[in-house]
Amino acid sequence: MIDSFSTDFLVRPPTMNDLEAVHRLLEVCDIAEYGVPDITLGDLRTLWQGPTFNIATDAWMVIAPGDRLIGYADVEHRQHVRIYTFMRVLPEYAGQGVEEYLLQLVEVWAQRHIPLAKPSVRVTLNSWASSLNDAAPRSFERAGFKEVRRHWRMEIEMSESPLATEWPEQVTVRTFISRQDDRIVYTAVDEAFQDHWGHMEGNYEEWKHWTIERENFDPSLWFLAFDGEEIAGASLCTYQMDNGWVDTLAVRRPWRRKGLGMALLQHSFAEFYRRGKYKVGLGVDSQNLTGATRLYERAGMHVARIYISYEKELRAGIELSTQAIPI
């Protein structure tokens, strides 16, 4: 199948001139699954212009006869240890070998990174797909992947303004101040997310690129909770399409189980409601190690989508990513 595929189709890296065409492909795939697009042109541009992403080597387009774009994949890594790929194929071409071919290209790329990883550590290739994508499980299984986790998109649709927020004693909240809060927010979030499955130490420059350096960054939607002079938690919000989005909800260990997570969440909901955004969503590991899913359910959120995470072990060894919270 791969031999005939490579003869019938052209595979090449994208250029910035392909940005709109690839974005349209992603939109078509999203609409086929959920009826609405899920990624903006700006999201894709941000990825391609990332400080650790090389568009000439880290992405592939599949073009059918007639110059029709039918597939796309890209790849990133964390310390050469956890390698992530994102893949999309037009629904009418699903299950015809395009996915497997792209996964082969990705794995060749990943294999070159194994010698760059720390010795004796486990190296994995990771991807995901919507639970509504019927072709994905078979494609990943044939390529040697297995399901390892499920993640949820949870949403709330507000018909009235949320109740007034009740903050824990001595906690105050304010919005983000550019150039003053950059490093303390990054450090607090990275610390808090050490307790999330699959987490690895972040990259400050990449974090800045995806957050405070984006064109649509709105510091008035970043809520920072302080206990005295020390940051205790944060809710970093943005817009996703035309809805509110809680991109990061982080509470540091000493302030957990005190109502701070709920307070930050309700405060975020209230601000979106005030701005006329009545649907708010977020993403969460369905088996979240800190119990975040229970918090979100208490806040009135429900599961709107399910995404399945897949993994293929490329080298056995010591696991560097978070798998459990130390007791």
N, C-alpha and C positions, 0 to 999 in steps of 0.2 A: 504493500500500500504506500509506503514512504517513497519507494523508487518512482512510482507513477505520479505521486503527489509532487515531488521535486521537479518532474518534467513538465507538468501541466500548469504549475503556479510559479510566480516570481516571489521570492522572499528577499527583502532588503531592509536596511535600517531606515527609520523615518528621518526627515529633516524638519526644521521649523515650518517649512512650506506645507508640510502634511498635517499640521496641527488641527485644522478645521475638519479635514477628512477623517482623521482618527477619532476626533471628538464625536463626529456624527455616527461613526460605527459604534462607539460606546453608548450613545443615546439610543440607537436602534435596539441594541441588546437589552438595555435597561427597560425600555418601553415594552419589549416583548415579555419581560418577566413581571413587571409591576405596573405597567401602564403609564409610567412617568419617568423622565430622565433622572439620573442620580449623580451626575458629575458635570461640573461646569467647564467651559473652555478655559477659564482661569485656573481651575484645579489641575488640568492636564499641563498647561503652560508652566505652572509652578513646579510640577514634577520634572519636566524636561529641562528646566533651568536650574535645578537643584545643585548645590555645591558638590555633591558626591555622585551625581548622575551624569553619565556620558551618553548622549543620545545616539552617537555613532556606533557604540558597542553594547549598550544596555537595553535595546529595544529592537523589535522586528515587526514588519508588516508583511502580510500575505496578500498577494494581489492575483486575482483570477483573470482568465482571458477576458479581454474587453476593458482592461484597466480598472476592474472593480475591486475595491478593498474589502476583504472578507474576514480578515483575522488580524489580531494584534497581541503582542505580549511584551512585557518589560520585566526587569529584574533589578533588585537592590539587595544590600547585605548589611548585617550588623557584625562588625569585627570579623568578617569572613566566616562566621560561625552559623548564624541564622540567615539564610538566603531566602528572599521573598520574591515570588513572581505573581504577576497579575496578568490574566489572559482572557481575551474575549474573541468569540467567533460568531459570525452572523447565524441566526437560528436555522436558516435553510441549509447551511453547510455543517451544522453540528453533527458529530458522530461519524464523520467521513474521513477521519484521520488528520484533520488540520490541527486539532488540539494536541494529539500525540507528537506531531512533527514540531510544533512550537515547544512542547515540553522537552523534546530531545535537544533543541537548540539551547534552551535554558540550562539543562543539565550539563551540557558541554561547557557553558559559561561558568557554572557553579564548580565543576571539577577543577577548573583552573585556579579557583580560590582556596581550595583545600590546603595546598602547601603554605598559603599565607596565614592560615589560622594558627592559633597557639597549638603547640604539640599536645597530643593526648586529649584534646577536647572533642566533643561530639559536634559534627557538622550536619545540618539538615537543610533540605530544600522544602519551602513552605508555600502553600497557595490556599485559595479559598474560592467558593462559589455559592451562589444563592441556592437555597433548598428547593427552589422552583426550577432550577436548571437540570432537567432530566438527563442530559447527556454527560454532565460533569462527572458524576460518580464513576461511570464506566471508563471515561477517559483517564481519570486519575488512577484508577485501579490498574488499568492496563500498563500505565507508566510506572507502576511500583509504589504509588502513594497509598496511604491509609488515612481514614478519618481520625482526627485526634481531639477535636474540640468543636463546640458550636457557640456562635456568638449571636446576640440578639440586637436588633434595632427596637428600642422601646420608645413609645410616644405617649403624649397626653394631648387631648383636645379640650381646651378650656372653654366653658360656656359662661363663666363668671370669673371675676378677679380672685386670685388666690387669697387665702387668709393672710393677715399680717404675720411677718416672719418673727419667730421667737429665737433670739440669739442666745447661745450659752453665756453664762456670767463672765464678764470681763472681756468678751470678744467684741471687737468692732470691725466694721467692713467699709471698704472704700474701693474705688475703681483704680485701674492700673495707671501708673505714671511712666510714660516712655523714658528710657535711658536711666531712670532711677530704679525701676523694679525689674528690669530685664533678667538679671542674673539671679536674684533671689527667688523669682517665680520659677525659673527653669530648675533651680536646685531643689526647691520644695516639691515640685511636681515629680521630678525624677526620683527623689527619695520616696515619696508616697507610692509611686508605681513600682517600686521594688517588690511590693507585695501583690503584684498582678502576674498571673500566669503568662509565661513567655517573655517577660520583661528582660531587657538587657540595658546596660548603661547607655544613656543617650549621647547625642552629639549636639553641642550647643549651637554651632553654626547652622546645622541642618534644622534644628528646632526654630531658630530665628527666621530662617528662610520660609518655613511653613506657617509661621504665626505672625510675628510683629512686623515682618518686612513685606507682607502681602498687601496688595493694593486695597483690598476690602477690609483690612484690619480695623476694628473699631474698639479702641481701648475702653470706651464707656460700657462695653459688654464683658469686661474682665473684672470679676469681683474677687477681692482679696480679703481674707479674714485674718485679723491680727489679735494676738493675745499680748497686750503690751506692745513691745517693739518687735516681737517675733511672729513671723507668718505661720499660721496654723493650718490654713487650707485655702483653696481657690476654686472658683467656678469660671472657666474660661469659655465664653460663649461666642457664637458667630451666627451667620445665617446659612442655611442650606437650601438652595433654591429659594422658595418664598416662605420658608418656615424657620422657626427658631431652632438652634442646635446647641446643645451643651457639649462642646468638643472635649473638654476635660473637667472632671470633678475629682479633686484631690484633697484628702485630709491626712495630715501627718499623724503618725502613730499616737503620740501623747494626747491628741485631741479627738480620737475616735471614741465612739459609744457615748458621746455627750450631746448629740443632736446637731452637731455642726454641719454634717453632710446634708441633712434634711433642710437646715436653715439656708444653706447656700443654694440648694436646689429650688426651694420655694421662692427665694429672692430672685433667682434667675427667671423662673416662670412669671413672677409678677412684673418684672421689667419687660419681658416679651409681650405680655398682655397689655401693658401700658402703651406699647408701640404698635399694637394692633396685630400682633402675631399670636394666634390662639392655638396653633399646633406647634409643639416643641418635641424634639427627639434627641436621642443619644445612642451610642453604641456601648455594649457591655458583654463581657464573657458570661455565658449562661451559667457557668460554674464558678463565678467570681469568688476568689479566695477570701475577700473581705466582707462578703455578704451584701454587695451593692445591689443585687437584683431585688432583694427583700426591701431595701430602702426605696427603690424606685416604684415597686408595687404599692408600698404604703403611701407614696406620694401621688398615687392615682395613675401611674403609667401602665401600659400594657405592651405585650410583645406584638410588634407589627411585621417584622421580617425575621427570618432565620438564615444565617450564613454558616456554612460548614467549612471548617479549616482542615486542610490536608497536609500531610508531612511525609517526606521520604528521607530516610537516613542515608547520608552519603559516606559518613565515617563514624564508627562507634567511638565512644570516649566519654569524658567527663562532661556533664550537661552544665553549661554556664548560665542558661536562662532560668528564671524563677519557675519552679514547679510546685512549690508549697511554701507556706509561711512558717518560718522557724518558730518552734514553741519556746 
